[in-house]
Amino acid sequence: MTESTPMCFFELEYTVCVYTYVYTCLSLYLIIEWLINELICIIITQNKHSTKKSTTKK
């Protein structure tokens, strides 16, 4: 089995796996980073709104 199939095929498959893994990790990292930024933005706007409300009440 191993003799009939060339070694480069396995190496190619391995590199493809590694690239896919790295790409997936990077995508997940970017998505998580984007979500965190969105959350921070939401929190900041919420805080601004709350401070505005409190200042208008006074």
ABEGO torsion letter per residue (X at the ends): XAAABBAAAAAAAAAAAAAAAAAAAAAAAAAAAAAAAAAAAAAAAAAAAAAAAAAAAX
